[in-house]
Amino acid sequence: MENGSQRIIMETRDLSKVFRSGAIEVHALRDVNLVVREGDFLAVMGPSGCGKSTLLHLLGGLMQPTKGEIRIEGINISKLSDRERTEVRRQKVGFIFQRFNLLPTLTALGNIELAKKIHGNGYLNAYGIDEIIAMLGIRDRLSFRPAELSGGEQQRVAIARALINQPSIILADEPTGNLDSRNSQQVLRLMRDLNEKLGQTVVIITHDPEAASLAKRIVHMRDGQIFERTPLAFEPEFDGLF
């Protein structure tokens, strides 16, 4: 499924997630249809509890949907076993979280190298991890442990770690939620640079309008549904999907 020269990296169809506790059902997502194309920088906005994080966890294969499909480069991960889904995730998805999730006993470089070991072949493409480290401005911080780094520096290390397997898509869950305004702006600009200069496809979950403003495209969520999108003037039609 193509639209001009833009390959579809990820798409959902009628994606729903229901959490059950006894007789109580909570509909976290309701029939979400979404398309992300190669080189896209998409922001998903909405208030707390609207289903943003549930959507990201489903997109990354961290949980199974109750109904519907999630396809990553054509692979329907909602039909895979846990082991198969983990393998697709290792090969095609990079995660950036609000809390950084760095191992405290390893240096910044150690955290990045561990991710390389986990992902097998590591970073193999036209631009190497050295260029990423230079772009992120952490070359002189690689020997430091997380506790010795500022929040912004820790998030930059987490971004480098997420990029180590040359993922098809980066999924970022409130990546500036634990940062002050200055570091937030720096991290967001770095993510935009990765998208614009290296063509990295990015989906960012946020409630912050400033963070969303750097994206190429914005969709809004409420009560588990996508109810509005903010396109660029030149954005092509998306076959009836957001």
C-alpha beads as a LAMMPS data file, in Angstrom:
LAMMPS data file: protein, C-alpha beads

242 atoms
241 bonds

1 atom types
1 bond types

-500.0 500.0 xlo xhi
-500.0 500.0 ylo yhi
-500.0 500.0 zlo zhi

Masses

1 110.0

Atoms # bond

1 1 1 0.000 0.000 0.000
2 1 1 1.798 3.165 -1.195
3 1 1 1.086 6.827 -1.563
4 1 1 3.544 8.367 -4.018
5 1 1 7.083 7.754 -2.801
6 1 1 6.122 7.443 0.871
7 1 1 6.104 3.869 2.115
8 1 1 3.723 3.010 4.910
9 1 1 5.822 2.154 7.961
10 1 1 2.991 1.558 10.419
11 1 1 -0.795 1.429 10.265
12 1 1 -3.694 0.405 12.442
13 1 1 -7.182 -0.664 11.475
14 1 1 -10.100 -0.575 13.932
15 1 1 -7.633 -0.860 16.801
16 1 1 -9.341 -1.306 20.184
17 1 1 -8.175 -2.162 23.681
18 1 1 -10.421 -3.103 26.599
19 1 1 -9.077 -3.611 30.119
20 1 1 -11.184 -5.824 32.360
21 1 1 -11.314 -6.076 36.140
22 1 1 -14.043 -8.489 37.164
23 1 1 -17.281 -7.197 35.665
24 1 1 -15.812 -3.769 34.962
25 1 1 -14.633 -2.921 31.431
26 1 1 -12.540 0.111 30.567
27 1 1 -12.377 0.937 26.848
28 1 1 -8.916 2.495 26.535
29 1 1 -9.000 2.603 22.709
30 1 1 -11.958 2.496 20.341
31 1 1 -11.545 1.669 16.631
32 1 1 -8.421 3.741 16.027
33 1 1 -7.303 4.007 12.390
34 1 1 -3.872 5.527 11.862
35 1 1 -1.235 5.617 9.115
36 1 1 2.418 6.583 9.574
37 1 1 4.541 6.921 6.450
38 1 1 8.291 6.851 5.976
39 1 1 9.871 10.126 7.102
40 1 1 6.795 11.223 9.047
41 1 1 7.060 13.062 12.365
42 1 1 3.674 12.541 13.992
43 1 1 2.535 13.933 17.339
44 1 1 -0.380 12.294 19.155
45 1 1 -1.894 14.812 21.577
46 1 1 -4.494 14.554 24.295
47 1 1 -5.109 14.876 28.038
48 1 1 -4.075 12.281 30.597
49 1 1 -6.232 9.170 30.397
50 1 1 -7.258 9.655 26.761
51 1 1 -5.480 6.477 25.582
52 1 1 -2.227 7.941 24.206
53 1 1 0.150 5.678 26.117
54 1 1 -2.020 2.623 25.493
55 1 1 -1.844 3.417 21.774
56 1 1 1.947 3.692 21.886
57 1 1 2.315 0.408 23.777
58 1 1 0.124 -1.306 21.206
59 1 1 2.022 0.241 18.288
60 1 1 5.291 -0.996 19.757
61 1 1 4.009 -4.510 20.356
62 1 1 4.271 -4.203 24.130
63 1 1 0.684 -5.409 24.530
64 1 1 -1.954 -7.126 22.402
65 1 1 -5.081 -5.367 21.131
66 1 1 -8.548 -6.585 22.042
67 1 1 -9.616 -6.037 18.441
68 1 1 -8.140 -4.759 15.201
69 1 1 -4.764 -4.861 13.479
70 1 1 -1.340 -3.238 13.816
71 1 1 1.022 -3.563 10.858
72 1 1 4.692 -2.620 10.897
73 1 1 6.053 -2.551 7.357
74 1 1 3.272 -4.903 6.356
75 1 1 3.721 -7.371 9.224
76 1 1 0.535 -7.846 11.258
77 1 1 2.082 -7.977 14.730
78 1 1 -1.294 -8.467 16.401
79 1 1 -1.290 -12.029 15.015
80 1 1 2.194 -12.926 16.244
81 1 1 3.294 -14.845 19.316
82 1 1 5.073 -12.975 22.113
83 1 1 8.454 -14.219 20.866
84 1 1 7.749 -13.266 17.251
85 1 1 6.457 -9.861 18.291
86 1 1 9.588 -9.281 20.378
87 1 1 11.764 -10.049 17.365
88 1 1 9.899 -7.567 15.168
89 1 1 10.210 -4.986 17.935
90 1 1 13.979 -5.576 18.207
91 1 1 14.454 -5.151 14.483
92 1 1 12.080 -2.311 13.634
93 1 1 11.140 -0.192 16.676
94 1 1 13.096 2.178 18.911
95 1 1 11.578 3.434 22.174
96 1 1 12.148 6.678 24.066
97 1 1 10.437 6.939 27.444
98 1 1 9.740 9.759 29.887
99 1 1 11.868 8.181 32.624
100 1 1 14.930 7.442 30.416
101 1 1 15.222 3.830 31.744
102 1 1 19.031 3.826 31.718
103 1 1 20.875 1.198 33.756
104 1 1 22.444 3.098 36.675
105 1 1 25.545 0.869 36.985
106 1 1 26.622 1.374 33.363
107 1 1 28.186 4.417 31.780
108 1 1 26.398 6.264 28.985
109 1 1 28.490 4.329 26.463
110 1 1 27.786 1.090 28.321
111 1 1 24.042 1.679 28.040
112 1 1 24.382 2.289 24.305
113 1 1 26.628 -0.751 23.787
114 1 1 24.235 -2.987 25.744
115 1 1 21.426 -1.965 23.398
116 1 1 23.687 -2.855 20.470
117 1 1 24.245 -6.343 21.909
118 1 1 20.529 -6.847 22.487
119 1 1 19.739 -5.850 18.910
120 1 1 22.319 -8.199 17.387
121 1 1 24.035 -6.558 14.432
122 1 1 23.646 -3.142 15.949
123 1 1 23.915 0.031 13.960
124 1 1 24.597 -0.784 10.300
125 1 1 23.726 1.934 7.819
126 1 1 25.081 4.883 5.861
127 1 1 25.454 7.084 8.933
128 1 1 27.122 5.512 11.940
129 1 1 26.494 5.746 15.654
130 1 1 29.471 8.138 15.921
131 1 1 27.541 10.672 13.873
132 1 1 24.484 10.194 16.076
133 1 1 26.593 10.709 19.230
134 1 1 28.044 13.888 17.715
135 1 1 24.609 15.178 16.700
136 1 1 23.263 14.513 20.197
137 1 1 26.210 16.316 21.796
138 1 1 27.140 13.560 24.245
139 1 1 30.633 12.574 23.059
140 1 1 32.291 14.040 26.173
141 1 1 29.708 12.423 28.487
142 1 1 30.083 8.798 27.405
143 1 1 32.199 7.785 30.418
144 1 1 29.664 9.155 32.917
145 1 1 26.991 7.100 34.697
146 1 1 23.340 8.261 34.582
147 1 1 23.472 9.789 38.092
148 1 1 26.303 12.029 36.903
149 1 1 24.320 13.323 33.920
150 1 1 21.637 15.986 33.734
151 1 1 18.121 14.969 32.758
152 1 1 18.643 16.329 29.260
153 1 1 21.893 14.388 28.874
154 1 1 20.239 11.193 30.088
155 1 1 17.479 11.608 27.519
156 1 1 20.069 12.129 24.773
157 1 1 21.736 8.873 25.767
158 1 1 18.305 7.208 25.685
159 1 1 17.759 8.579 22.157
160 1 1 21.133 7.192 21.028
161 1 1 20.194 3.834 22.536
162 1 1 16.856 3.866 20.715
163 1 1 18.600 4.529 17.395
164 1 1 21.232 1.805 17.743
165 1 1 19.307 -0.799 15.699
166 1 1 18.483 1.654 12.889
167 1 1 14.759 1.283 13.616
168 1 1 12.077 1.771 11.016
169 1 1 10.211 3.925 13.533
170 1 1 10.889 5.689 16.845
171 1 1 8.067 5.713 19.413
172 1 1 8.497 8.388 22.081
173 1 1 6.222 8.502 25.140
174 1 1 6.235 12.003 26.710
175 1 1 10.020 12.239 26.083
176 1 1 10.268 15.693 27.693
177 1 1 7.966 14.984 30.646
178 1 1 10.838 14.915 33.175
179 1 1 12.816 17.820 31.692
180 1 1 12.847 21.546 32.317
181 1 1 11.822 23.874 29.502
182 1 1 15.371 24.472 28.224
183 1 1 16.271 20.780 28.036
184 1 1 12.838 19.994 26.616
185 1 1 13.405 22.353 23.704
186 1 1 16.859 20.941 23.045
187 1 1 15.667 17.331 23.038
188 1 1 12.712 18.168 20.776
189 1 1 14.957 19.994 18.305
190 1 1 17.291 16.998 18.263
191 1 1 14.391 14.701 17.446
192 1 1 13.322 17.053 14.678
193 1 1 16.889 17.044 13.329
194 1 1 16.922 13.247 13.319
195 1 1 13.717 13.342 11.300
196 1 1 14.743 16.096 8.874
197 1 1 18.446 15.292 8.396
198 1 1 18.425 11.507 8.703
199 1 1 14.855 10.753 7.621
200 1 1 14.002 8.958 10.860
201 1 1 10.284 8.230 11.187
202 1 1 9.010 9.388 14.601
203 1 1 5.764 9.126 16.561
204 1 1 5.676 11.207 19.737
205 1 1 3.005 10.968 22.435
206 1 1 2.539 14.262 24.268
207 1 1 0.118 16.564 26.033
208 1 1 2.407 19.563 25.434
209 1 1 1.410 21.848 22.524
210 1 1 4.983 23.151 22.266
211 1 1 6.319 19.639 21.797
212 1 1 3.648 18.833 19.230
213 1 1 4.347 22.043 17.298
214 1 1 7.657 20.642 16.028
215 1 1 5.958 17.657 14.396
216 1 1 4.940 17.544 10.757
217 1 1 1.496 16.212 11.595
218 1 1 -0.685 16.185 14.712
219 1 1 -3.575 13.927 15.673
220 1 1 -5.703 14.570 18.755
221 1 1 -7.160 11.920 21.044
222 1 1 -10.098 11.968 23.437
223 1 1 -11.823 9.073 25.219
224 1 1 -9.771 6.486 23.339
225 1 1 -10.537 7.855 19.885
226 1 1 -8.764 10.011 17.335
227 1 1 -11.124 12.861 16.672
228 1 1 -9.077 15.474 14.830
229 1 1 -5.911 15.826 12.842
230 1 1 -3.796 18.856 11.983
231 1 1 -2.168 18.267 8.578
232 1 1 0.481 20.147 6.722
233 1 1 -0.723 22.078 3.704
234 1 1 1.036 19.642 1.369
235 1 1 0.049 16.451 3.189
236 1 1 -1.410 13.824 0.785
237 1 1 -4.698 12.086 1.404
238 1 1 -4.448 9.038 3.641
239 1 1 -7.056 6.717 2.162
240 1 1 -9.651 7.730 4.747
241 1 1 -7.331 7.014 7.660
242 1 1 -5.654 9.473 10.001

Bonds

1 1 1 2
2 1 2 3
3 1 3 4
4 1 4 5
5 1 5 6
6 1 6 7
7 1 7 8
8 1 8 9
9 1 9 10
10 1 10 11
11 1 11 12
12 1 12 13
13 1 13 14
14 1 14 15
15 1 15 16
16 1 16 17
17 1 17 18
18 1 18 19
19 1 19 20
20 1 20 21
21 1 21 22
22 1 22 23
23 1 23 24
24 1 24 25
25 1 25 26
26 1 26 27
27 1 27 28
28 1 28 29
29 1 29 30
30 1 30 31
31 1 31 32
32 1 32 33
33 1 33 34
34 1 34 35
35 1 35 36
36 1 36 37
37 1 37 38
38 1 38 39
39 1 39 40
40 1 40 41
41 1 41 42
42 1 42 43
43 1 43 44
44 1 44 45
45 1 45 46
46 1 46 47
47 1 47 48
48 1 48 49
49 1 49 50
50 1 50 51
51 1 51 52
52 1 52 53
53 1 53 54
54 1 54 55
55 1 55 56
56 1 56 57
57 1 57 58
58 1 58 59
59 1 59 60
60 1 60 61
61 1 61 62
62 1 62 63
63 1 63 64
64 1 64 65
65 1 65 66
66 1 66 67
67 1 67 68
68 1 68 69
69 1 69 70
70 1 70 71
71 1 71 72
72 1 72 73
73 1 73 74
74 1 74 75
75 1 75 76
76 1 76 77
77 1 77 78
78 1 78 79
79 1 79 80
80 1 80 81
81 1 81 82
82 1 82 83
83 1 83 84
84 1 84 85
85 1 85 86
86 1 86 87
87 1 87 88
88 1 88 89
89 1 89 90
90 1 90 91
91 1 91 92
92 1 92 93
93 1 93 94
94 1 94 95
95 1 95 96
96 1 96 97
97 1 97 98
98 1 98 99
99 1 99 100
100 1 100 101
101 1 101 102
102 1 102 103
103 1 103 104
104 1 104 105
105 1 105 106
106 1 106 107
107 1 107 108
108 1 108 109
109 1 109 110
110 1 110 111
111 1 111 112
112 1 112 113
113 1 113 114
114 1 114 115
115 1 115 116
116 1 116 117
117 1 117 118
118 1 118 119
119 1 119 120
120 1 120 121
121 1 121 122
122 1 122 123
123 1 123 124
124 1 124 125
125 1 125 126
126 1 126 127
127 1 127 128
128 1 128 129
129 1 129 130
130 1 130 131
131 1 131 132
132 1 132 133
133 1 133 134
134 1 134 135
135 1 135 136
136 1 136 137
137 1 137 138
138 1 138 139
139 1 139 140
140 1 140 141
141 1 141 142
142 1 142 143
143 1 143 144
144 1 144 145
145 1 145 146
146 1 146 147
147 1 147 148
148 1 148 149
149 1 149 150
150 1 150 151
151 1 151 152
152 1 152 153
153 1 153 154
154 1 154 155
155 1 155 156
156 1 156 157
157 1 157 158
158 1 158 159
159 1 159 160
160 1 160 161
161 1 161 162
162 1 162 163
163 1 163 164
164 1 164 165
165 1 165 166
166 1 166 167
167 1 167 168
168 1 168 169
169 1 169 170
170 1 170 171
171 1 171 172
172 1 172 173
173 1 173 174
174 1 174 175
175 1 175 176
176 1 176 177
177 1 177 178
178 1 178 179
179 1 179 180
180 1 180 181
181 1 181 182
182 1 182 183
183 1 183 184
184 1 184 185
185 1 185 186
186 1 186 187
187 1 187 188
188 1 188 189
189 1 189 190
190 1 190 191
191 1 191 192
192 1 192 193
193 1 193 194
194 1 194 195
195 1 195 196
196 1 196 197
197 1 197 198
198 1 198 199
199 1 199 200
200 1 200 201
201 1 201 202
202 1 202 203
203 1 203 204
204 1 204 205
205 1 205 206
206 1 206 207
207 1 207 208
208 1 208 209
209 1 209 210
210 1 210 211
211 1 211 212
212 1 212 213
213 1 213 214
214 1 214 215
215 1 215 216
216 1 216 217
217 1 217 218
218 1 218 219
219 1 219 220
220 1 220 221
221 1 221 222
222 1 222 223
223 1 223 224
224 1 224 225
225 1 225 226
226 1 226 227
227 1 227 228
228 1 228 229
229 1 229 230
230 1 230 231
231 1 231 232
232 1 232 233
233 1 233 234
234 1 234 235
235 1 235 236
236 1 236 237
237 1 237 238
238 1 238 239
239 1 239 240
240 1 240 241
241 1 241 242
